[in-house]
C-alpha cells in the first residue's frame, strides 16, 4: 500500500465521476436534437447503457479488456467479477493508484462509447433491438479494441500505436459503428424530404456544457496521475474545444449561412473528440491547429450524409468518427517527446514512422468495428427486427417504446382521462364523500 | 350578432386588444396558430442543412359582437393590426345564431 499516492488517487476518482457525468450529458445533447416525440426514447438509450454496461464491465468486461493478455487479442478471465481488483495498484497500468480506481475510471469509458453510437439510429430503433445490439457490440467490438490499444500486451499497443484517451477506442470505433448503424437501419421516414429538426437546442447546449466539463476528466485523467502530463492534457483539451467552436462557426458563416448556436456546440464536441487521442502527446500550440482543423473538417464531413443518402441522424460519423480519426493521425504528426517522453516524436519532429502506425491503428479499428457492427445488426435484425414499425415511428419512441411523454405543456395534466392501475387505492364516490365529511366539523 | 375572427401578426396582439377595448369590446379569445398565405415561410439551418418552414406563427382572435358594433370592430382591427407589409392577416365576419352566458342563462345580445 505504500505506493499509493493520495493526490493521484483523489484526482482519478474525481475524473471518473466527471466521465460518468458525460453520459447523462450526452443524453441531453442528443435529446435536444431529436423531435419532441422522441426526446425520452433518445435520452433513455444513453441512460440505460449507464446501468447495463457498467454491470457487464464489473462481471467480465474489465477482465477481458485489461486482464492478463492472451495472444495480444484479449484479456483472460483472471479479473472476472473484479476478482483480485483491489486496493493495491496494478503497476502495468497505474502504479500509484488502487487497481480498483483504474478499473472504475475505465468503466466510464466503456459506458459512454456505445452511448455515442445511439445518435446514428435515433428516432427509429426498437428498444429491445437497441439493447441487443449494444450488448453484443460492447462484447464483440469494445472489449477487444480496448485491449488491443490499451491493454498490457495488446497488439496495437505493442506496435506503438498511440491513443491517449480514446480517439481510436472510443470515437473512431463508435463512429464506424454509427456508419454501419445508419446504413443498416435505413433513413427515418421523411429524411431529406420534410424538415426533421431539433426540438430543444437549449437542452443540447446544456449537454454540450456537461460533456465539455466531463472531458477534462476524460483526457486529463488519462494521464492516470495528477501532475504535468495531466495538466498538459487539460490545457490542450480546452484549447482544441475553443478553437473548433470558433472555426466551425466561421466556416458556416463564410459559406453564406448564419452563425448558429447548434454549430458552435457541435464544433466544441468535434474539437474535444479530435484532441482526445493526442491530448497527452502534443503541445498547446499544436492543439490550436488540431482544434481549428477539427471544426473545419468535421463541418464538411457531416454534409456527406446528404451526398451519400445515409441518415446518420445526429452526425456521430461526421463528428466522432471523423474527429477520432483526424485526432489519431494528428498525434502522428504533432506528438513531441518534449511533452511525453514515453510516446516519442511524430512526423513534424522527425519521426514519420509514427504516422504510419497511427494510420494502421485507424484502419484496423475502423474496419473491424464497421464490419463487426454490420454483422451484429444483421443478426439482431433476423432475430427481433431492428426498426420500429411505421405506426410506432410516426407516434414516436416516447409513447410507443416507453409509454410516457417528455413534456406536458398543455396545463391540462391528466384531466382528459382516468387512472388505469387498479388496486393501488380505491377512489369511488362514497370514499370521497366520507373524506369530505370528516373534514367538516 | 356577429363573430369576428382575425388572423394577425403576433406582435400586434396588444395593439389590437387596446383598439378593441376603445370601441367597447368586452372580451376576446386569442390562439397561437400556424399557417401560410401569400407571405412565404422562412428557412432554418441546422448543422449546415437548410430547411424550408412553410408555416408562419400567427395569432388568431375571436370576438362576439352585436350587429351594430361589427363594422367598427372590423375597422379597429384593420387599423391596429396593419403594418403595410405582406402577412398582416385577414378578418372574417360570420353570423352567429345565439350566445348563452353559462352563469346566468342570458341569451342573445344580453349574453355578449
Contacts between the chains, C-beta under 8 A, distances in Angstrom:
chain1	res1	chain2	res2	distance
A	195	B	44	7.2
A	195	B	51	3.9
A	195	B	52	7.3
A	195	B	53	6.2
A	197	B	44	6.3
A	197	B	46	5.6
A	197	B	51	5.9
A	198	B	46	6.0
A	252	B	45	7.8
A	252	B	48	6.2
A	255	B	48	7.6
A	257	B	45	5.2
A	257	B	48	7.1
A	257	B	50	7.7
A	258	B	45	6.4
A	260	B	45	6.1
A	260	B	46	7.3
A	260	B	47	7.8
A	262	B	46	5.7
A	262	B	47	6.1
A	263	B	47	6.6
A	263	B	48	7.7
A	266	B	47	5.9
A	299	B	48	6.6
A	302	B	47	5.6
A	302	B	48	6.5
A	303	B	48	5.5
A	303	B	49	7.7
A	306	B	49	6.7
A	315	B	47	6.3
